[in-house]
C-alpha cells in the first residue's frame, strides 16, 4: 500500500478504467485504434473510429460524487491540450481532412456514460 492509502497507483487505476471504457465503446460499435496516445504536446486517453468518424476520447473516473461529476474535470485547459494532441495526431498521420469529434467517457462507480461531441476543437 502506498503512503496515499491506495493499493494501486493512479496510473494503474487510470489504465484500468480506460480499458473498461474501451470495452464499453467496443460494445457500442467503436473500433479502438490507440490507448494513451502521447506526443510532445500532451496525451489523449483513447483514439477510436466510430463509423467514418475519428474520435478522440478522454476518460474520467470518480468512485463517488464527492469530487463532482467526472465529465466536469474535462475543463477548458484539458480540452485545449486534447485539441492540440488531436491536431498533432491528424497531421502526423496524414489525416487532416478526416471527420473527427471529441468524446468524454464518464465513469462514476459502475455507471458509464459517453458524451459524444462533448466539446469543439480549441485552437491556439
N, CA, C and O atoms as CSV, one atom per row, in Angstrom:
chain,resi,resn,atom,element,x,y,z
A,1,UNK,N,N,0.846,-1.182,0.000
A,1,UNK,CA,C,0.000,0.000,0.000
A,1,UNK,C,C,0.886,1.237,0.000
A,1,UNK,O,O,1.854,1.314,0.757
A,2,UNK,N,N,0.557,2.197,-0.842
A,2,UNK,CA,C,1.354,3.419,-0.904
A,2,UNK,C,C,1.031,4.323,0.272
A,2,UNK,O,O,0.079,4.080,1.014
A,3,UNK,N,N,1.827,5.360,0.433
A,3,UNK,CA,C,1.606,6.267,1.554
A,3,UNK,C,C,0.316,7.075,1.399
A,3,UNK,O,O,-0.156,7.666,2.370
A,4,UNK,N,N,-0.253,7.111,0.206
A,4,UNK,CA,C,-1.521,7.814,-0.010
A,4,UNK,C,C,-2.720,6.942,0.349
A,4,UNK,O,O,-3.858,7.411,0.323
A,5,UNK,N,N,-2.475,5.699,0.679
A,5,UNK,CA,C,-3.572,4.822,1.049
A,5,UNK,C,C,-4.151,4.036,-0.107
A,5,UNK,O,O,-5.144,3.329,0.065
A,6,UNK,N,N,-3.552,4.142,-1.282
A,6,UNK,CA,C,-4.026,3.406,-2.440
A,6,UNK,C,C,-3.202,2.136,-2.603
A,6,UNK,O,O,-1.985,2.153,-2.417
A,7,UNK,N,N,-3.867,1.029,-2.953
A,7,UNK,CA,C,-3.133,-0.203,-3.211
A,7,UNK,C,C,-2.543,-0.193,-4.621
A,7,UNK,O,O,-1.598,-0.931,-4.903
A,8,UNK,N,N,-3.086,0.628,-5.495
A,8,UNK,CA,C,-2.566,0.785,-6.853
A,8,UNK,C,C,-2.272,2.258,-7.056
A,8,UNK,O,O,-2.936,3.118,-6.477
A,9,UNK,N,N,-1.276,2.548,-7.880
A,9,UNK,CA,C,-1.018,3.966,-8.131
A,9,UNK,C,C,-2.058,4.525,-9.101
A,9,UNK,O,O,-2.796,3.772,-9.737
A,10,UNK,N,N,-2.106,5.833,-9.205
A,10,UNK,CA,C,-3.129,6.495,-10.023
A,10,UNK,C,C,-3.051,6.091,-11.487
A,10,UNK,O,O,-4.081,5.970,-12.150
A,11,UNK,N,N,-1.845,5.881,-11.999
A,11,UNK,CA,C,-1.681,5.492,-13.405
A,11,UNK,C,C,-2.298,4.123,-13.654
A,11,UNK,O,O,-2.976,3.920,-14.661
A,12,UNK,N,N,-2.064,3.176,-12.736
A,12,UNK,CA,C,-2.642,1.834,-12.881
A,12,UNK,C,C,-4.166,1.889,-12.827
A,12,UNK,O,O,-4.847,1.211,-13.596
A,13,UNK,N,N,-4.690,2.697,-11.921
A,13,UNK,CA,C,-6.147,2.845,-11.806
A,13,UNK,C,C,-6.696,3.478,-13.077
A,13,UNK,O,O,-7.714,3.034,-13.609
A,14,UNK,N,N,-6.020,4.520,-13.565
A,14,UNK,CA,C,-6.454,5.169,-14.800
A,14,UNK,C,C,-6.471,4.209,-15.971
A,14,UNK,O,O,-7.418,4.193,-16.757
A,15,UNK,N,N,-5.418,3.404,-16.088
A,15,UNK,CA,C,-5.339,2.416,-17.165
A,15,UNK,C,C,-6.481,1.420,-17.070
A,15,UNK,O,O,-7.088,1.067,-18.081
A,16,UNK,N,N,-6.773,0.970,-15.864
A,16,UNK,CA,C,-7.870,0.011,-15.651
A,16,UNK,C,C,-9.199,0.587,-16.151
A,16,UNK,O,O,-9.959,-0.110,-16.824
A,17,UNK,N,N,-9.481,1.839,-15.831
A,17,UNK,CA,C,-10.749,2.441,-16.250
A,17,UNK,C,C,-10.747,2.830,-17.723
A,17,UNK,O,O,-11.805,2.829,-18.353
A,18,UNK,N,N,-9.606,3.158,-18.280
A,18,UNK,CA,C,-9.530,3.416,-19.717
A,18,UNK,C,C,-9.856,2.142,-20.493
A,18,UNK,O,O,-10.553,2.193,-21.507
A,19,UNK,N,N,-9.356,1.004,-20.023
A,19,UNK,CA,C,-9.661,-0.275,-20.685
A,19,UNK,C,C,-11.146,-0.606,-20.546
A,19,UNK,O,O,-11.771,-1.104,-21.482
A,20,UNK,N,N,-11.697,-0.328,-19.380
A,20,UNK,CA,C,-13.125,-0.561,-19.162
A,20,UNK,C,C,-13.954,0.321,-20.108
A,20,UNK,O,O,-14.939,-0.132,-20.692
A,21,UNK,N,N,-13.543,1.570,-20.246
A,21,UNK,CA,C,-14.221,2.484,-21.170
A,21,UNK,C,C,-14.086,1.981,-22.611
A,21,UNK,O,O,-15.038,2.043,-23.388
A,22,UNK,N,N,-12.896,1.483,-22.957
A,22,UNK,CA,C,-12.668,0.941,-24.292
A,22,UNK,C,C,-13.581,-0.235,-24.597
A,22,UNK,O,O,-14.127,-0.336,-25.695
A,23,UNK,N,N,-13.745,-1.113,-23.634
A,23,UNK,CA,C,-14.655,-2.261,-23.824
A,23,UNK,C,C,-16.087,-1.777,-24.033
A,23,UNK,O,O,-16.814,-2.307,-24.873
A,24,UNK,N,N,-16.479,-0.778,-23.272
A,24,UNK,CA,C,-17.826,-0.216,-23.402
A,24,UNK,C,C,-18.016,0.381,-24.802
A,24,UNK,O,O,-19.051,0.176,-25.436
A,25,UNK,N,N,-17.008,1.120,-25.275
A,25,UNK,CA,C,-17.092,1.715,-26.607
A,25,UNK,C,C,-17.126,0.648,-27.696
A,25,UNK,O,O,-17.847,0.795,-28.683
A,26,UNK,N,N,-16.356,-0.421,-27.528
A,26,UNK,CA,C,-16.390,-1.529,-28.497
A,26,UNK,C,C,-17.788,-2.115,-28.595
A,26,UNK,O,O,-18.263,-2.420,-29.689
A,27,UNK,N,N,-18.454,-2.276,-27.443
A,27,UNK,CA,C,-19.830,-2.793,-27.434
A,27,UNK,C,C,-20.770,-1.868,-28.184
A,27,UNK,O,O,-21.788,-2.313,-28.715
A,28,UNK,N,N,-20.437,-0.581,-28.232
A,28,UNK,CA,C,-21.260,0.407,-28.941
A,28,UNK,C,C,-20.851,0.544,-30.404
A,28,UNK,O,O,-21.397,1.381,-31.122
A,29,UNK,N,N,-19.891,-0.276,-30.854
A,29,UNK,CA,C,-19.508,-0.281,-32.265
A,29,UNK,C,C,-18.255,0.505,-32.609
A,29,UNK,O,O,-17.878,0.567,-33.779
A,30,UNK,N,N,-17.604,1.103,-31.629
A,30,UNK,CA,C,-16.363,1.825,-31.890
A,30,UNK,C,C,-15.242,0.813,-32.143
A,30,UNK,O,O,-15.270,-0.305,-31.628
A,31,UNK,N,N,-14.263,1.224,-32.940
A,31,UNK,CA,C,-13.030,0.461,-33.120
A,31,UNK,C,C,-11.938,1.241,-32.399
A,31,UNK,O,O,-11.663,2.387,-32.755
A,32,UNK,N,N,-11.317,0.646,-31.401
A,32,UNK,CA,C,-10.266,1.321,-30.649
A,32,UNK,C,C,-8.970,1.248,-31.453
A,32,UNK,O,O,-8.510,0.159,-31.797
A,33,UNK,N,N,-8.383,2.403,-31.751
A,33,UNK,CA,C,-7.151,2.464,-32.528
A,33,UNK,C,C,-5.920,2.560,-31.620
A,33,UNK,O,O,-4.900,1.923,-31.882
A,34,UNK,N,N,-6.021,3.348,-30.567
A,34,UNK,CA,C,-4.886,3.536,-29.653
A,34,UNK,C,C,-5.374,3.894,-28.257
A,34,UNK,O,O,-6.386,4.573,-28.084
A,35,UNK,N,N,-4.629,3.423,-27.275
A,35,UNK,CA,C,-4.797,3.866,-25.891
A,35,UNK,C,C,-3.586,4.724,-25.545
A,35,UNK,O,O,-2.476,4.452,-26.004
A,36,UNK,N,N,-3.795,5.745,-24.746
A,36,UNK,CA,C,-2.722,6.597,-24.224
A,36,UNK,C,C,-1.778,7.111,-25.309
A,36,UNK,O,O,-0.566,6.904,-25.242
A,37,UNK,N,N,-2.344,7.775,-26.296
A,37,UNK,CA,C,-1.530,8.392,-27.336
A,37,UNK,C,C,-0.799,9.580,-26.717
A,37,UNK,O,O,-1.414,10.511,-26.198
A,38,UNK,N,N,0.522,9.521,-26.785
A,38,UNK,CA,C,1.351,10.604,-26.247
A,38,UNK,C,C,2.141,11.257,-27.371
A,38,UNK,O,O,2.648,10.592,-28.274
A,39,UNK,N,N,2.228,12.570,-27.289
A,39,UNK,CA,C,3.053,13.326,-28.218
A,39,UNK,C,C,3.670,14.487,-27.455
A,39,UNK,O,O,3.485,14.611,-26.244
A,40,UNK,N,N,4.401,15.336,-28.161
A,40,UNK,CA,C,5.128,16.412,-27.482
A,40,UNK,C,C,4.216,17.456,-26.842
A,40,UNK,O,O,4.676,18.247,-26.019
A,41,UNK,N,N,2.936,17.474,-27.204
A,41,UNK,CA,C,2.030,18.478,-26.630
A,41,UNK,C,C,1.098,17.930,-25.555
A,41,UNK,O,O,0.362,18.695,-24.931
A,42,UNK,N,N,1.118,16.620,-25.328
A,42,UNK,CA,C,0.269,16.061,-24.287
A,42,UNK,C,C,-0.136,14.631,-24.555
A,42,UNK,O,O,0.585,13.879,-25.210
A,43,UNK,N,N,-1.308,14.258,-24.038
A,43,UNK,CA,C,-1.788,12.882,-24.138
A,43,UNK,C,C,-3.290,12.855,-24.381
A,43,UNK,O,O,-4.032,13.721,-23.918
A,44,UNK,N,N,-3.716,11.835,-25.120
A,44,UNK,CA,C,-5.135,11.547,-25.315
A,44,UNK,C,C,-5.352,10.128,-24.807
A,44,UNK,O,O,-4.605,9.215,-25.160
A,45,UNK,N,N,-6.378,9.944,-23.977
A,45,UNK,CA,C,-6.615,8.632,-23.374
A,45,UNK,C,C,-6.879,7.551,-24.413
A,45,UNK,O,O,-6.371,6.435,-24.304
A,46,UNK,N,N,-7.682,7.891,-25.424
A,46,UNK,CA,C,-8.066,6.878,-26.398
A,46,UNK,C,C,-8.395,7.529,-27.734
A,46,UNK,O,O,-9.006,8.597,-27.791
A,47,UNK,N,N,-7.977,6.864,-28.806
A,47,UNK,CA,C,-8.354,7.282,-30.147
A,47,UNK,C,C,-9.110,6.108,-30.757
A,47,UNK,O,O,-8.649,4.967,-30.723
A,48,UNK,N,N,-10.271,6.408,-31.311
A,48,UNK,CA,C,-11.129,5.349,-31.835
A,48,UNK,C,C,-11.737,5.792,-33.160
A,48,UNK,O,O,-11.600,6.941,-33.579
A,49,UNK,N,N,-12.406,4.855,-33.798
A,49,UNK,CA,C,-13.160,5.144,-35.012
A,49,UNK,C,C,-14.603,4.723,-34.742
A,49,UNK,O,O,-14.869,3.618,-34.271
A,50,UNK,N,N,-15.520,5.629,-35.051
A,50,UNK,CA,C,-16.954,5.348,-34.918
A,50,UNK,C,C,-17.550,5.586,-36.294
A,50,UNK,O,O,-17.821,6.724,-36.679
A,51,UNK,N,N,-17.753,4.492,-37.038
A,51,UNK,CA,C,-18.171,4.622,-38.425
A,51,UNK,C,C,-17.054,5.292,-39.195
A,51,UNK,O,O,-15.916,4.824,-39.168
A,52,UNK,N,N,-17.358,6.379,-39.880
A,52,UNK,CA,C,-16.345,7.105,-40.634
A,52,UNK,C,C,-15.696,8.233,-39.856
A,52,UNK,O,O,-14.937,9.020,-40.422
A,53,UNK,N,N,-15.981,8.318,-38.585
A,53,UNK,CA,C,-15.502,9.431,-37.769
A,53,UNK,C,C,-14.361,9.003,-36.852
A,53,UNK,O,O,-14.441,7.967,-36.192
A,54,UNK,N,N,-13.312,9.795,-36.815
A,54,UNK,CA,C,-12.206,9.576,-35.894
A,54,UNK,C,C,-12.586,10.249,-34.577
A,54,UNK,O,O,-13.000,11.409,-34.568
A,55,UNK,N,N,-12.448,9.531,-33.474
A,55,UNK,CA,C,-12.912,10.036,-32.181
A,55,UNK,C,C,-11.747,10.099,-31.196
A,55,UNK,O,O,-11.047,9.111,-30.973
A,56,UNK,N,N,-11.558,11.275,-30.614
A,56,UNK,CA,C,-10.550,11.478,-29.574
A,56,UNK,C,C,-11.300,11.471,-28.244
A,56,UNK,O,O,-12.154,12.322,-27.995
A,57,UNK,N,N,-10.968,10.496,-27.392
A,57,UNK,CA,C,-11.732,10.279,-26.161
A,57,UNK,C,C,-10.916,10.580,-24.911
A,57,UNK,O,O,-9.759,10.176,-24.793
A,58,UNK,N,N,-11.527,11.282,-24.002
A,58,UNK,CA,C,-10.969,11.497,-22.670
A,58,UNK,C,C,-11.824,10.682,-21.702
A,58,UNK,O,O,-13.053,10.744,-21.740
A,59,UNK,N,N,-11.162,9.922,-20.838
A,59,UNK,CA,C,-11.859,9.077,-19.874
A,59,UNK,C,C,-11.662,9.670,-18.486
A,59,UNK,O,O,-10.537,9.954,-18.076
A,60,UNK,N,N,-12.762,9.855,-17.769
A,60,UNK,CA,C,-12.690,10.365,-16.399
A,60,UNK,C,C,-13.481,9.447,-15.479
A,60,UNK,O,O,-14.604,9.046,-15.784
A,61,UNK,N,N,-12.862,9.124,-14.343
A,61,UNK,CA,C,-13.459,8.214,-13.368
A,61,UNK,C,C,-13.563,8.883,-12.004
A,61,UNK,O,O,-12.669,9.619,-11.588
A,62,UNK,N,N,-14.661,8.618,-11.321
A,62,UNK,CA,C,-14.838,9.000,-9.920
A,62,UNK,C,C,-15.525,7.836,-9.219
A,62,UNK,O,O,-16.440,7.220,-9.766
A,63,UNK,N,N,-15.079,7.545,-8.017
A,63,UNK,CA,C,-15.703,6.445,-7.263
A,63,UNK,C,C,-17.029,6.873,-6.659
A,63,UNK,O,O,-17.877,6.030,-6.368
A,64,UNK,N,N,-17.215,8.159,-6.469
A,64,UNK,CA,C,-18.465,8.693,-5.923
A,64,UNK,C,C,-18.618,10.142,-6.335
A,64,UNK,O,O,-17.814,10.665,-7.107
A,65,UNK,N,N,-19.650,10.792,-5.820
A,65,UNK,CA,C,-19.952,12.158,-6.249
A,65,UNK,C,C,-19.271,13.230,-5.396
A,65,UNK,O,O,-19.472,14.420,-5.637
A,66,UNK,N,N,-18.473,12.832,-4.410
A,66,UNK,CA,C,-17.832,13.811,-3.524
A,66,UNK,C,C,-16.945,14.794,-4.288
A,66,UNK,O,O,-16.858,15.967,-3.925
A,67,UNK,N,N,-16.291,14.318,-5.340
A,67,UNK,CA,C,-15.359,15.161,-6.105
A,67,UNK,C,C,-16.003,15.798,-7.324
A,67,UNK,O,O,-15.301,16.337,-8.179
A,68,UNK,N,N,-17.312,15.746,-7.419
A,68,UNK,CA,C,-18.005,16.294,-8.573
A,68,UNK,C,C,-18.157,15.245,-9.668
A,68,UNK,O,O,-17.613,14.145,-9.576
A,69,UNK,N,N,-18.899,15.604,-10.695
A,69,UNK,CA,C,-19.139,14.690,-11.809
A,69,UNK,C,C,-17.853,14.525,-12.612
A,69,UNK,O,O,-17.150,15.507,-12.849
A,70,UNK,N,N,-17.530,13.305,-13.033
A,70,UNK,CA,C,-16.273,13.079,-13.769
A,70,UNK,C,C,-16.108,13.958,-15.002
A,70,UNK,O,O,-15.019,14.476,-15.250
A,71,UNK,N,N,-17.169,14.131,-15.772
A,71,UNK,CA,C,-17.064,14.903,-17.015
A,71,UNK,C,C,-16.700,16.361,-16.763
A,71,UNK,O,O,-16.138,17.017,-17.640
A,72,UNK,N,N,-17.014,16.876,-15.577
A,72,UNK,CA,C,-16.687,18.260,-15.247
A,72,UNK,C,C,-15.178,18.482,-15.173
A,72,UNK,O,O,-14.712,19.616,-15.282
A,73,UNK,N,N,-14.419,17.416,-14.988
A,73,UNK,CA,C,-12.959,17.525,-14.893
A,73,UNK,C,C,-12.308,17.822,-16.248
A,73,UNK,O,O,-11.128,18.167,-16.307
A,74,UNK,N,N,-13.069,17.689,-17.324
A,74,UNK,CA,C,-12.536,17.994,-18.660
A,74,UNK,C,C,-12.817,19.474,-18.925
A,74,UNK,O,O,-13.715,19.836,-19.686
A,75,UNK,N,N,-12.022,20.305,-18.273
A,75,UNK,CA,C,-12.203,21.749,-18.347
A,75,UNK,C,C,-11.566,22.322,-19.618
A,75,UNK,O,O,-11.036,21.587,-20.452
A,76,UNK,N,N,-11.630,23.639,-19.742
A,76,UNK,CA,C,-11.110,24.316,-20.935
A,76,UNK,C,C,-9.640,23.981,-21.168
A,76,UNK,O,O,-9.235,23.694,-22.295
A,77,UNK,N,N,-8.855,24.017,-20.115
A,77,UNK,CA,C,-7.414,23.740,-20.239
A,77,UNK,C,C,-7.182,22.326,-20.776
A,77,UNK,O,O,-6.350,22.129,-21.661
A,78,UNK,N,N,-7.912,21.347,-20.245
A,78,UNK,CA,C,-7.777,19.957,-20.694
A,78,UNK,C,C,-8.263,19.816,-22.137
A,78,UNK,O,O,-7.643,19.111,-22.933
A,79,UNK,N,N,-9.357,20.476,-22.472
A,79,UNK,CA,C,-9.874,20.434,-23.839
A,79,UNK,C,C,-8.845,20.994,-24.821
A,79,UNK,O,O,-8.684,20.470,-25.924
A,80,UNK,N,N,-8.162,22.041,-24.423
A,80,UNK,CA,C,-7.156,22.649,-25.292
A,80,UNK,C,C,-5.989,21.697,-25.529
A,80,UNK,O,O,-5.502,21.586,-26.654
A,81,UNK,N,N,-5.534,21.009,-24.480
A,81,UNK,CA,C,-4.455,20.024,-24.620
A,81,UNK,C,C,-4.893,18.890,-25.544
A,81,UNK,O,O,-4.145,18.488,-26.436
A,82,UNK,N,N,-6.090,18.381,-25.334
A,82,UNK,CA,C,-6.603,17.289,-26.169
A,82,UNK,C,C,-6.714,17.753,-27.627
A,82,UNK,O,O,-6.381,17.001,-28.544
A,83,UNK,N,N,-7.175,18.976,-27.841
A,83,UNK,CA,C,-7.287,19.529,-29.189
A,83,UNK,C,C,-5.928,19.591,-29.872
A,83,UNK,O,O,-5.800,19.220,-31.039
A,84,UNK,N,N,-4.906,20.063,-29.145
A,84,UNK,CA,C,-3.555,20.147,-29.713
A,84,UNK,C,C,-3.019,18.761,-30.048
A,84,UNK,O,O,-2.399,18.568,-31.094
A,85,UNK,N,N,-3.257,17.796,-29.163
A,85,UNK,CA,C,-2.815,16.420,-29.418
A,85,UNK,C,C,-3.519,15.846,-30.641
A,85,UNK,O,O,-2.903,15.169,-31.464
A,86,UNK,N,N,-4.808,16.123,-30.749
A,86,UNK,CA,C,-5.581,15.627,-31.892
A,86,UNK,C,C,-5.038,16.200,-33.196
A,86,UNK,O,O,-4.886,15.477,-34.180
A,87,UNK,N,N,-4.747,17.496,-33.201
A,87,UNK,CA,C,-4.194,18.116,-34.400
A,87,UNK,C,C,-2.842,17.499,-34.749
A,87,UNK,O,O,-2.556,17.253,-35.920
A,88,UNK,N,N,-2.022,17.251,-33.752
A,88,UNK,CA,C,-0.718,16.619,-33.967
A,88,UNK,C,C,-0.908,15.217,-34.567
A,88,UNK,O,O,-0.224,14.844,-35.519
A,89,UNK,N,N,-1.837,14.456,-34.003
A,89,UNK,CA,C,-2.121,13.102,-34.495
A,89,UNK,C,C,-2.581,13.158,-35.954
A,89,UNK,O,O,-2.070,12.428,-36.803
A,90,UNK,N,N,-3.541,14.022,-36.229
A,90,UNK,CA,C,-4.073,14.133,-37.587
A,90,UNK,C,C,-2.995,14.533,-38.584
A,90,UNK,O,O,-2.925,13.994,-39.688
A,91,UNK,N,N,-2.160,15.479,-38.186
A,91,UNK,CA,C,-1.097,15.967,-39.069
A,91,UNK,C,C,-0.052,14.891,-39.326
A,91,UNK,O,O,0.329,14.662,-40.474
A,92,UNK,N,N,0.417,14.227,-38.271
A,92,UNK,CA,C,1.478,13.224,-38.431
A,92,UNK,C,C,0.989,11.946,-39.105
A,92,UNK,O,O,1.797,11.172,-39.620
A,93,UNK,N,N,-0.323,11.717,-39.109
A,93,UNK,CA,C,-0.874,10.528,-39.761
A,93,UNK,C,C,-1.498,10.846,-41.122
A,93,UNK,O,O,-2.133,9.988,-41.736
A,94,UNK,N,N,-1.312,12.087,-41.589
A,94,UNK,CA,C,-1.838,12.468,-42.901
A,94,UNK,C,C,-3.357,12.413,-42.975
A,94,UNK,O,O,-3.920,12.051,-44.008
A,95,UNK,N,N,-4.014,12.769,-41.887
A,95,UNK,CA,C,-5.473,12.671,-41.807
A,95,UNK,C,C,-6.143,14.027,-41.612
A,95,UNK,O,O,-7.213,14.107,-41.009
A,96,UNK,N,N,-5.530,15.082,-42.111
A,96,UNK,CA,C,-6.052,16.426,-41.845
A,96,UNK,C,C,-7.448,16.672,-42.408
A,96,UNK,O,O,-8.122,17.609,-41.979
A,97,UNK,N,N,-7.892,15.862,-43.350
A,97,UNK,CA,C,-9.245,16.012,-43.893
A,97,UNK,C,C,-10.253,15.077,-43.239
A,97,UNK,O,O,-11.413,15.035,-43.649
A,98,UNK,N,N,-9.824,14.326,-42.225
A,98,UNK,CA,C,-10.704,13.341,-41.591
A,98,UNK,C,C,-11.797,14.024,-40.762
A,98,UNK,O,O,-11.567,15.046,-40.115
A,99,UNK,N,N,-12.978,13.432,-40.803
A,99,UNK,CA,C,-14.055,13.868,-39.915
A,99,UNK,C,C,-13.677,13.388,-38.514
A,99,UNK,O,O,-13.304,12.230,-38.327
A,100,UNK,N,N,-13.774,14.274,-37.543
A,100,UNK,CA,C,-13.431,13.851,-36.187
A,100,UNK,C,C,-14.291,14.568,-35.161
A,100,UNK,O,O,-14.950,15.564,-35.459
A,101,UNK,N,N,-14.266,14.031,-33.936
A,101,UNK,CA,C,-15.007,14.644,-32.836
A,101,UNK,C,C,-14.304,14.313,-31.519
A,101,UNK,O,O,-13.401,13.477,-31.466
A,102,UNK,N,N,-14.741,14.987,-30.467
A,102,UNK,CA,C,-14.181,14.798,-29.141
A,102,UNK,C,C,-15.273,14.261,-28.213
A,102,UNK,O,O,-16.288,14.919,-27.984
A,103,UNK,N,N,-15.051,13.071,-27.692
A,103,UNK,CA,C,-15.987,12.451,-26.756
A,103,UNK,C,C,-15.371,12.405,-25.365
A,103,UNK,O,O,-14.150,12.354,-25.216
A,104,UNK,N,N,-16.219,12.422,-24.361
A,104,UNK,CA,C,-15.791,12.204,-22.989
A,104,UNK,C,C,-16.536,10.984,-22.472
A,104,UNK,O,O,-17.758,10.888,-22.581
A,105,UNK,N,N,-15.769,10.047,-21.903
A,105,UNK,CA,C,-16.363,8.863,-21.286
A,105,UNK,C,C,-16.265,9.070,-19.779
A,105,UNK,O,O,-15.173,9.160,-19.217
A,106,UNK,N,N,-17.414,9.143,-19.147
A,106,UNK,CA,C,-17.502,9.392,-17.713
A,106,UNK,C,C,-17.838,8.083,-16.997
A,106,UNK,O,O,-18.809,7.408,-17.340
A,107,UNK,N,N,-17.031,7.738,-16.008
A,107,UNK,CA,C,-17.298,6.533,-15.223
A,107,UNK,C,C,-17.458,6.970,-13.778
A,107,UNK,O,O,-16.529,7.489,-13.159
A,108,UNK,N,N,-18.644,6.753,-13.259
A,108,UNK,CA,C,-18.948,7.104,-11.864
A,108,UNK,C,C,-19.439,5.833,-11.187
A,108,UNK,O,O,-20.556,5.372,-11.421
A,109,UNK,N,N,-18.566,5.272,-10.333
A,109,UNK,CA,C,-18.877,3.962,-9.770
A,109,UNK,C,C,-18.895,2.948,-10.898
A,109,UNK,O,O,-17.885,2.741,-11.571
A,110,UNK,N,N,-20.041,2.316,-11.104
A,110,UNK,CA,C,-20.187,1.339,-12.197
A,110,UNK,C,C,-20.926,1.914,-13.404
A,110,UNK,O,O,-21.101,1.227,-14.411
A,111,UNK,N,N,-21.359,3.172,-13.307
A,111,UNK,CA,C,-22.121,3.816,-14.378
A,111,UNK,C,C,-21.188,4.430,-15.415
A,111,UNK,O,O,-20.350,5.266,-15.078
A,112,UNK,N,N,-21.329,4.021,-16.680
A,112,UNK,CA,C,-20.520,4.560,-17.766
A,112,UNK,C,C,-21.431,5.371,-18.693
A,112,UNK,O,O,-22.453,4.878,-19.171
A,113,UNK,N,N,-21.038,6.621,-18.933
A,113,UNK,CA,C,-21.792,7.498,-19.822
A,113,UNK,C,C,-20.838,8.048,-20.882
A,113,UNK,O,O,-19.747,8.520,-20.563
A,114,UNK,N,N,-21.257,7.983,-22.133
A,114,UNK,CA,C,-20.457,8.513,-23.234
A,114,UNK,C,C,-21.111,9.803,-23.711
A,114,UNK,O,O,-22.278,9.819,-24.100
A,115,UNK,N,N,-20.333,10.889,-23.673
A,115,UNK,CA,C,-20.792,12.180,-24.175
A,115,UNK,C,C,-20.139,12.403,-25.532
A,115,UNK,O,O,-18.974,12.792,-25.621
A,116,UNK,N,N,-20.915,12.149,-26.594
A,116,UNK,CA,C,-20.399,12.368,-27.936
A,116,UNK,C,C,-20.387,13.865,-28.233
A,116,UNK,O,O,-21.270,14.600,-27.791
A,117,UNK,N,N,-19.380,14.310,-28.984
A,117,UNK,CA,C,-19.238,15.731,-29.293
A,117,UNK,C,C,-19.269,16.570,-28.022
A,117,UNK,O,O,-19.940,17.601,-27.965
A,118,UNK,N,N,-18.542,16.125,-27.008
A,118,UNK,CA,C,-18.556,16.794,-25.705
A,118,UNK,C,C,-18.023,18.221,-25.768
A,118,UNK,O,O,-18.432,19.080,-24.987
A,119,UNK,N,N,-17.113,18.465,-26.697
A,119,UNK,CA,C,-16.589,19.820,-26.879
A,119,UNK,C,C,-16.063,19.967,-28.297
A,119,UNK,O,O,-15.835,18.981,-28.997
A,120,UNK,N,N,-15.876,21.202,-28.702
A,120,UNK,CA,C,-15.352,21.522,-30.030
A,120,UNK,C,C,-13.836,21.709,-29.968
A,120,UNK,O,O,-13.272,21.912,-28.893
A,121,UNK,N,N,-13.197,21.640,-31.104
A,121,UNK,CA,C,-11.769,21.878,-31.207
A,121,UNK,C,C,-11.439,23.277,-30.681
A,121,UNK,O,O,-12.112,24.259,-30.994
A,122,UNK,N,N,-10.374,23.329,-29.867
A,122,UNK,CA,C,-9.900,24.614,-29.346
A,122,UNK,C,C,-8.493,24.839,-29.877
A,122,UNK,O,O,-7.546,24.189,-29.434
A,123,UNK,N,N,-8.358,25.734,-30.801
A,123,UNK,CA,C,-7.042,26.024,-31.385
A,123,UNK,C,C,-6.286,27.048,-30.568
A,123,UNK,O,O,-6.792,27.594,-29.588
A,124,UNK,N,N,-5.065,27.292,-30.996
A,124,UNK,CA,C,-4.300,28.358,-30.343
A,124,UNK,C,C,-3.093,27.952,-29.617
A,124,UNK,O,O,-2.404,28.797,-29.046
